[in-house]
Amino acid sequence: MALERNRELPPEYLDPGTPDDVRVYDVRAPRRDDPTVGQPLGPPIGPQPQVPEPPAHRLVTVGDSMTHGVTSGAVFFTDRSWPALVAEVLGQDSFPVPTYGGPIGGLPVNLEGLARRLQDRFGTDLSAFEKIRSPVELRRLLDRNEDYWERGAGGLPPSTDTRYPNLGIYGWDLRDSFAYTTSRASALASMPKRDQFLGAKPERDNDIAAWSVLAPYGVAATQIGAAGQLGVDGGIDTLVVALGANNALDAVVNKDVRWSDSGFDDLDRKGAYNVWRPLHFAQEYGELVRQLEGIAAKRVILATVPHVTVAPLARGVNPANPGAKWRDGSRYFPFYTDPWIDDEDFRPRRHRHLTHQQARAIDSAIDQYNDTIEAAVRDARRRGRNWLLLDLCGILEGLAFRRYHADASTAERNEWKPLDLPDPIAGFDTRFFLSDRTGRLQGGLFGLDGIHPTVSGYGIVAQALLDVLEIDEPGLGRIDFQALLARDTLNDDPPALVKSLFDTIAPFATLFVS
């Protein structure tokens, strides 16, 4: 049913800037439901790390912002990240996580914290005068937050007393995981910073976050090296690796596609690109796999890369026919722009955007990334290693509201089936979160940044991982979504000013996502 490679697609499906190694498709890739990828465990081939029994570390996780626990623009609820939720179900007595304070709570910018501080200042409604005043108060809060992380307590060297089993670091891509060291993080985080009047995010925020995670492992440690240290120190039962989203995400955040080229494998040069060609991704992932194979872990779970175009920060618009896709049955709207821009207001010459051809090419590249990840699992199992697959891409596709759920024609053409949500959050969806004094108006699965899950959304990821673990350990507990919802402050007690603030500060909103 799938249309074939790009050379066989009609020209209107294709973006001329797409590299030749990207196989462009117009329909959804099948969900990868079998964690074993259909490959029985073969006899052990070659040297394999020896793991003590029982391993000292029940769960170790390596990843980016989703693993770190970012929600609504900041890492702050680290005890409610999906690794922490899984550890609770597994009955771990101790699963330490780094903590991030500050005047609005979290690093770099906690949008939920901002909304609540503004609500404390103005109440649950904004008068005409307060709509004028709110950007001034917002600027004051952002300046305090910037000062805390750049010149205050947030910029001090982190503690080295506790080695965290959750090694997620937001913003990191494949090369960062095995090449970026603690010493690099400390050097960059300690650089002098400018006090910018219009700055929304603290400078060097990602380096500060990386330093906080890696510091306990020594100056030469990398993210993968830190996991290796835990393997040496008593062994790991389950090592989960969820990396690769940041090899494509920035294109959606900034609505600009820059395919990887020379220097993609250089820490100091790779920032010029924001979507990795599949060949380059495979090369980087191959090095990651090589290093993972040396870690003493009984079981390794590799996660697929979600389609970043599903995130509500990329809002599909059709100025000629609001709400409609570019053609009947397609997954794609004609353009993808920022979520505060309505179909009727969108102008390609004025607003930053991706075309449907670019969105399709990015998704198709990610499908190839996931082929590489699946192949790594299959090859490891063939050689007697207990590696498994967690299909984060399939999970997100199964939740996509505007792409499939609200479009029966597209759902049918793509043979799409929704992912059933637990009863306590059954009414949540993947639209951009909005709320007012009456409560949540839409969304619920993504936070206020339109990129990262809410606490409830992280519960879905945690349960998916537990489902994979049940292959080897039947009878594991499940996420209690009713109890989790009570810990999800954005959904359990939605800030009353979100919609008003969204409408008021939309012209300045790119400050928070660029």
KABEL-V674563 format. One record per residue. RES is the residue in one small letter. SS is DSSP state (h for helix, s for strand, l for the rest). NEAR is the number of other C-alpha atoms within 8 Angstrom. Layout:
BEGIN
RES,SS,NEAR
RES,SS,NEAR
END
This chain:
BEGIN
m,l,2
a,l,7
l,l,9
e,l,9
r,l,9
n,h,10
r,h,4
e,h,7
l,l,10
p,l,6
p,h,5
e,h,5
y,h,9
l,l,13
d,l,8
p,l,4
g,l,4
t,l,10
p,l,7
d,l,5
d,l,7
v,l,13
r,l,12
v,l,12
y,l,13
d,l,10
v,l,10
r,l,8
a,l,5
p,l,5
r,l,7
r,l,8
d,l,5
d,l,7
p,l,11
t,l,12
v,l,11
g,l,7
q,l,8
p,l,7
l,l,10
g,l,9
p,l,7
p,l,8
i,l,6
g,l,5
p,l,4
q,l,7
p,l,9
q,l,5
v,l,12
p,l,8
e,l,4
p,l,5
p,l,11
a,l,10
h,s,13
r,s,9
l,s,11
v,s,13
t,s,14
v,s,16
g,s,15
d,l,16
s,h,14
m,h,13
t,h,18
h,h,15
g,l,14
v,s,17
t,s,16
s,l,16
g,l,15
a,s,12
v,s,15
f,l,14
f,l,9
t,h,13
d,h,7
r,h,11
s,l,15
w,h,13
p,h,11
a,h,12
l,h,13
v,h,13
a,h,11
e,h,8
v,h,11
l,l,8
g,l,6
q,l,9
d,l,4
s,l,4
f,l,10
p,l,9
v,l,9
p,l,8
t,l,6
y,l,9
g,l,10
g,l,11
p,l,8
i,l,12
g,l,10
g,l,12
l,s,15
p,s,10
v,l,13
n,l,15
l,h,11
e,h,10
g,h,9
l,h,11
a,h,12
r,h,9
r,h,9
l,h,13
q,h,12
d,h,7
r,h,6
f,h,9
g,l,8
t,l,9
d,l,9
l,l,11
s,l,6
a,h,6
f,h,7
e,h,9
k,h,10
i,h,8
r,h,8
s,h,9
p,h,9
v,h,8
e,h,9
l,h,10
r,h,9
r,h,8
l,h,11
l,h,12
d,h,11
r,h,9
n,h,13
e,h,15
d,h,11
y,h,13
w,h,14
e,h,11
r,h,10
g,l,9
a,h,7
g,h,10
g,h,12
l,l,6
p,l,6
p,l,7
s,l,8
t,l,8
d,l,5
t,l,7
r,l,9
y,l,11
p,l,13
n,s,14
l,l,16
g,l,14
i,l,13
y,l,14
g,l,8
w,l,13
d,l,12
l,h,13
r,h,12
d,h,10
s,h,12
f,h,12
a,h,8
y,l,12
t,l,12
t,h,15
s,h,8
r,h,8
a,h,13
s,h,12
a,h,8
l,h,9
a,h,12
s,l,7
m,l,6
p,l,4
k,l,7
r,l,5
d,l,7
q,l,5
f,l,5
l,l,5
g,l,11
a,l,10
k,l,11
p,l,12
e,l,8
r,l,8
d,h,12
n,h,8
d,h,11
i,h,12
a,h,11
a,h,12
w,h,13
s,h,11
v,h,13
l,h,15
a,h,12
p,h,11
y,h,11
g,l,8
v,l,8
a,l,8
a,l,11
t,l,13
q,h,14
i,h,11
g,h,9
a,h,12
a,h,13
g,h,11
q,h,9
l,h,12
g,h,14
v,h,9
d,l,7
g,l,11
g,l,14
i,s,18
d,s,13
t,s,13
l,s,13
v,s,12
v,s,11
a,s,13
l,l,13
g,l,9
a,h,11
n,h,13
n,h,12
a,l,14
l,h,11
d,h,12
a,h,12
v,h,13
v,h,10
n,h,9
k,l,12
d,l,10
v,l,10
r,l,9
w,s,11
s,l,13
d,l,6
s,l,5
g,l,7
f,l,13
d,l,9
d,l,8
l,l,11
d,l,5
r,l,9
k,h,11
g,h,8
a,h,7
y,l,12
n,l,15
v,s,14
w,l,12
r,l,12
p,h,12
l,h,7
h,h,10
f,h,11
a,h,10
q,h,8
e,h,11
y,h,11
g,h,8
e,h,8
l,h,11
v,h,9
r,h,8
q,h,10
l,h,8
e,l,8
g,l,9
i,l,11
a,l,12
a,s,13
k,s,9
r,s,12
v,s,12
i,s,12
l,s,13
a,s,13
t,l,14
v,l,14
p,l,11
h,l,12
v,h,10
t,h,10
v,h,10
a,l,11
p,l,13
l,l,13
a,l,13
r,s,9
g,s,10
v,s,15
n,l,15
p,l,10
a,l,5
n,l,6
p,l,9
g,l,7
a,l,10
k,l,12
w,l,10
r,l,6
d,l,8
g,l,10
s,l,12
r,l,10
y,l,11
f,l,13
p,l,11
f,s,11
y,s,15
t,s,15
d,l,10
p,l,10
w,l,7
i,l,8
d,l,8
d,h,10
e,h,8
d,h,7
f,l,11
r,l,7
p,l,7
r,l,5
r,l,6
h,l,8
r,l,11
h,l,11
l,s,13
t,s,9
h,h,13
q,h,10
q,h,12
a,h,12
r,h,12
a,h,15
i,h,12
d,h,11
s,h,12
a,h,13
i,h,13
d,h,9
q,h,11
y,h,13
n,h,10
d,h,8
t,h,10
i,h,12
e,h,11
a,h,8
a,h,9
v,h,14
r,h,13
d,h,8
a,h,11
r,h,15
r,h,12
r,l,12
g,l,11
r,l,11
n,l,10
w,s,13
l,s,13
l,s,15
l,s,12
d,l,13
l,h,11
c,h,11
g,h,11
i,h,9
l,h,11
e,h,10
g,h,10
l,h,11
a,l,12
f,h,10
r,h,9
r,h,11
y,h,12
h,h,11
a,l,7
d,l,9
a,h,8
s,h,8
t,h,13
a,h,13
e,h,9
r,h,10
n,l,8
e,l,6
w,l,10
k,l,6
p,l,7
l,l,7
d,l,5
l,l,6
p,l,7
d,h,5
p,h,7
i,h,10
a,l,8
g,l,4
f,l,9
d,s,11
t,l,14
r,l,12
f,l,13
f,l,14
l,s,10
s,s,15
d,s,15
r,l,9
t,l,6
g,s,10
r,s,12
l,s,8
q,s,11
g,l,13
g,s,15
l,l,13
f,s,20
g,l,16
l,l,12
d,l,12
g,l,12
i,l,11
h,l,13
p,s,14
t,l,14
v,h,13
s,h,14
g,h,11
y,h,12
g,h,13
i,h,8
v,h,10
a,h,13
q,h,11
a,h,9
l,h,10
l,h,11
d,h,8
v,h,11
l,h,9
e,l,10
i,l,7
d,l,5
e,l,7
p,l,7
g,l,5
l,l,9
g,l,6
r,l,7
i,l,11
d,l,6
f,h,11
q,h,7
a,h,7
l,h,12
l,h,14
a,h,8
r,h,8
d,l,11
t,h,9
l,h,10
n,h,9
d,h,9
d,l,7
p,l,11
p,l,14
a,l,13
l,l,15
v,h,11
k,h,10
s,h,10
l,h,10
f,h,9
d,h,8
t,h,8
i,h,9
a,h,9
p,h,6
f,h,6
a,l,8
t,h,7
l,h,9
f,h,9
v,h,8
s,l,6
END
